[in-house]
Amino acid sequence: MEQILSRQEASEAVQNHGWRFLLGTLRTSVRVGSLAQAMGVAADAVAVCGTDADRHLMVDVRPDRVVFTLQSSDRAAITTRDVELARQISATADRSGLLAEPEIGTGAPRSVQLVEIAIDALDIAGIRPFWKAVLGYTDEVGAEGPEDPLIDPVGQGPAIWFQQMDRARPERNRIHFDVCVPHDEAPRRIETALAAGGRLVSATRAPAFWVLADLEGNEACVTTWQGRDG
């Protein structure tokens, strides 16, 4: 029987197998030398997942890497089955002489990550239908309310979520990016952003998120799964 796991349970269950928990998903990357090799790695993963592949696995195949994402799509959550599949995919890559890893501190262009767009609004229910229509987005499983987030039905674009405003704020930006990174990548990502001219606006909600801004005050949040339970 599949059981839904908490953020911490999911993170700890796959940490040593090269995966990271990001926004209700498990994610890893396997570096390859060609598109042909990438297709083979992807095919091996699909095979090891068997009949569960269609319900749990998404694969992004590139000439230099394959990025795997696991989630129980009918629950929009991580279950014990996702953890089992993550371990099996890592083992399959290892048998091929490859490594499933989150690409933290490896010299890779960046670690595994997910990006969300946050929109501040006074009337979330009023603006949500526009963003749903203009982006061609849909509701997430179990989150169909008038103020719930929106997702790309084919899993390519960033999710959209809405942040309630208590008053108009014309002096600051009202759309910002949330960059969800592995919890052990966050300090390095923040350090490099600050070194690149950014500033720390707030760390009061860390390690759930840090608010950063560029030289002109445009904000972005670096987020992790930590600090969100209880």
C-alpha positions as semicolon CSV with decimal commas, in nm:
position;residue;x (nm);y (nm);z (nm)
1;M;0,000;0,000;0,000
2;E;0,143;0,334;-0,105
3;Q;0,178;0,589;0,172
4;I;0,216;0,964;0,125
5;L;0,539;1,089;0,280
6;S;0,609;1,417;0,455
7;R;0,869;1,653;0,312
8;Q;1,131;1,540;0,559
9;E;1,050;1,170;0,513
10;A;1,076;1,200;0,136
11;S;1,399;1,399;0,152
12;E;1,570;1,162;0,392
13;A;1,456;0,854;0,201
14;V;1,635;0,953;-0,122
15;Q;1,916;1,180;0,000
16;N;2,183;0,912;-0,024
17;H;2,065;0,788;-0,363
18;G;2,137;1,111;-0,552
19;W;1,786;1,258;-0,549
20;R;1,645;1,572;-0,389
21;F;1,294;1,665;-0,281
22;L;1,166;1,976;-0,466
23;L;0,810;2,111;-0,446
24;G;0,635;1,780;-0,402
25;T;0,862;1,593;-0,644
26;L;1,183;1,391;-0,639
27;R;1,444;1,498;-0,892
28;T;1,787;1,383;-1,009
29;S;2,014;1,423;-1,310
30;V;2,232;1,175;-1,497
31;R;2,512;1,314;-1,713
32;V;2,562;1,146;-2,051
33;G;2,784;1,188;-2,354
34;S;2,531;1,189;-2,635
35;L;2,163;1,204;-2,716
36;A;2,173;0,838;-2,810
37;Q;2,312;0,749;-2,468
38;A;2,053;0,973;-2,303
39;M;1,773;0,789;-2,483
40;G;1,915;0,458;-2,360
41;V;1,932;0,582;-2,000
42;A;1,574;0,704;-2,022
43;A;1,458;0,373;-2,169
44;D;1,630;0,181;-1,888
45;A;1,450;0,396;-1,628
46;V;1,114;0,344;-1,793
47;A;1,177;-0,029;-1,803
48;V;1,268;-0,051;-1,434
49;C;0,955;0,146;-1,342
50;G;0,742;-0,095;-1,545
51;T;0,371;-0,027;-1,542
52;D;0,422;0,249;-1,284
53;A;0,619;0,466;-1,526
54;D;0,319;0,648;-1,670
55;R;0,182;0,740;-1,328
56;H;0,507;0,834;-1,156
57;L;0,790;0,924;-1,394
58;M;0,872;1,226;-1,612
59;V;1,191;1,240;-1,815
60;D;1,372;1,534;-1,977
61;V;1,621;1,399;-2,230
62;R;1,910;1,621;-2,349
63;P;2,239;1,542;-2,528
64;D;2,439;1,609;-2,210
65;R;2,205;1,486;-1,936
66;V;1,879;1,317;-1,846
67;V;1,669;1,475;-1,572
68;F;1,428;1,244;-1,393
69;T;1,128;1,359;-1,190
70;L;0,913;1,133;-0,977
71;Q;0,571;1,205;-0,825
72;S;0,251;1,010;-0,777
73;S;0,056;1,212;-1,032
74;D;-0,287;1,107;-0,910
75;R;-0,206;1,244;-0,564
76;A;0,033;1,528;-0,653
77;A;0,255;1,399;-0,372
78;I;0,549;1,173;-0,297
79;T;0,465;0,821;-0,188
80;T;0,665;0,520;-0,077
81;R;0,642;0,390;-0,434
82;D;0,817;0,701;-0,568
83;V;1,101;0,638;-0,323
84;E;1,131;0,277;-0,439
85;L;1,143;0,387;-0,802
86;A;1,406;0,652;-0,728
87;R;1,633;0,393;-0,572
88;Q;1,581;0,154;-0,863
89;I;1,658;0,422;-1,122
90;S;1,977;0,516;-0,936
91;A;2,081;0,151;-0,921
92;T;2,013;0,108;-1,292
93;A;2,228;0,411;-1,376
94;D;2,505;0,278;-1,152
95;R;2,507;-0,056;-1,333
96;S;2,563;0,138;-1,656
97;G;2,861;0,318;-1,505
98;L;2,665;0,643;-1,464
99;L;2,570;0,848;-1,162
100;A;2,233;0,986;-1,056
101;E;2,307;1,307;-0,868
102;P;2,153;1,647;-0,787
103;E;2,458;1,820;-0,940
104;I;2,550;2,017;-0,629
105;G;2,911;2,137;-0,622
106;T;3,006;1,928;-0,925
107;G;3,091;2,204;-1,170
108;A;2,758;2,153;-1,346
109;P;2,586;2,469;-1,478
110;R;2,343;2,443;-1,185
111;S;2,186;2,194;-0,948
112;V;1,848;2,036;-1,008
113;Q;1,580;2,293;-0,936
114;L;1,222;2,402;-1,003
115;V;1,098;2,754;-1,068
116;E;0,763;2,903;-0,968
117;I;0,621;3,246;-1,048
118;A;0,447;3,423;-0,760
119;I;0,187;3,692;-0,831
120;D;0,082;3,928;-0,553
121;A;-0,287;4,014;-0,579
122;L;-0,564;4,187;-0,389
123;D;-0,828;3,974;-0,564
124;I;-0,677;3,633;-0,635
125;A;-1,006;3,476;-0,742
126;G;-1,055;3,763;-0,985
127;I;-0,720;3,737;-1,163
128;R;-0,661;3,362;-1,148
129;P;-0,893;3,278;-1,445
130;F;-0,697;3,520;-1,668
131;W;-0,363;3,356;-1,593
132;K;-0,514;3,011;-1,634
133;A;-0,647;3,105;-1,977
134;V;-0,356;3,308;-2,114
135;L;-0,098;3,043;-2,018
136;G;-0,312;2,741;-2,108
137;Y;-0,261;2,614;-1,754
138;T;-0,476;2,388;-1,538
139;D;-0,549;2,302;-1,175
140;E;-0,323;2,073;-0,977
141;V;-0,479;1,749;-0,854
142;G;-0,666;1,821;-0,533
143;A;-0,621;2,199;-0,564
144;E;-0,908;2,333;-0,773
145;G;-1,009;2,625;-0,551
146;P;-1,041;2,986;-0,672
147;E;-0,713;3,085;-0,504
148;D;-0,507;2,769;-0,562
149;P;-0,190;2,750;-0,775
150;L;-0,189;2,674;-1,147
151;I;0,034;2,428;-1,330
152;D;0,141;2,358;-1,687
153;P;-0,053;2,046;-1,791
154;V;0,246;1,918;-1,990
155;G;0,499;1,996;-1,718
156;Q;0,723;2,235;-1,912
157;G;0,647;2,579;-1,769
158;P;0,685;2,702;-1,410
159;A;0,394;2,676;-1,173
160;I;0,203;2,994;-1,085
161;W;0,094;3,069;-0,729
162;F;-0,083;3,369;-0,584
163;Q;0,016;3,563;-0,274
164;Q;-0,254;3,758;-0,092
165;M;-0,191;4,131;-0,057
166;D;-0,352;4,328;0,224
167;R;-0,311;4,662;0,045
168;A;-0,192;4,802;-0,285
169;R;0,186;4,831;-0,317
170;P;0,257;5,035;-0,631
171;E;0,612;5,105;-0,515
172;R;0,735;4,747;-0,551
173;N;0,717;4,463;-0,800
174;R;0,418;4,231;-0,771
175;I;0,549;3,934;-0,969
176;H;0,859;3,748;-0,855
177;F;1,034;3,417;-0,912
178;D;1,061;3,141;-0,653
179;V;1,364;2,924;-0,724
180;C;1,328;2,596;-0,540
181;V;1,668;2,434;-0,490
182;P;1,793;2,136;-0,289
183;H;1,823;2,227;0,078
184;D;2,198;2,169;0,065
185;E;2,235;2,393;-0,241
186;A;2,059;2,699;-0,095
187;P;2,357;2,854;0,090
188;R;2,579;2,841;-0,218
189;R;2,305;2,978;-0,445
190;I;2,240;3,270;-0,210
191;E;2,612;3,342;-0,177
192;T;2,662;3,356;-0,553
193;A;2,354;3,578;-0,599
194;L;2,481;3,824;-0,339
195;A;2,827;3,823;-0,494
196;A;2,664;3,904;-0,828
197;G;2,524;4,230;-0,695
198;G;2,212;4,112;-0,516
199;R;2,110;4,195;-0,163
200;L;1,937;4,001;0,110
201;V;1,594;4,151;0,177
202;S;1,481;3,905;0,442
203;A;1,582;3,576;0,602
204;T;1,309;3,569;0,864
205;R;1,144;3,263;0,705
206;A;1,467;3,074;0,637
207;P;1,524;2,790;0,568
208;A;1,182;2,783;0,398
209;F;1,284;3,081;0,188
210;W;1,515;3,381;0,163
211;V;1,404;3,698;-0,015
212;L;1,671;3,849;-0,240
213;A;1,665;4,150;-0,471
214;D;1,867;4,290;-0,757
215;L;2,015;4,639;-0,765
216;E;1,679;4,787;-0,869
217;G;1,476;4,606;-0,605
218;N;1,325;4,330;-0,820
219;E;1,279;4,032;-0,591
220;A;1,337;3,659;-0,612
221;C;1,308;3,395;-0,341
222;V;1,541;3,101;-0,296
223;T;1,325;2,830;-0,143
224;T;1,367;2,481;0,006
225;W;1,139;2,218;0,155
226;Q;1,273;2,281;0,504
227;G;1,095;2,483;0,772
228;R;0,748;2,422;0,630
229;D;0,613;2,145;0,853
230;G;0,444;2,271;1,170
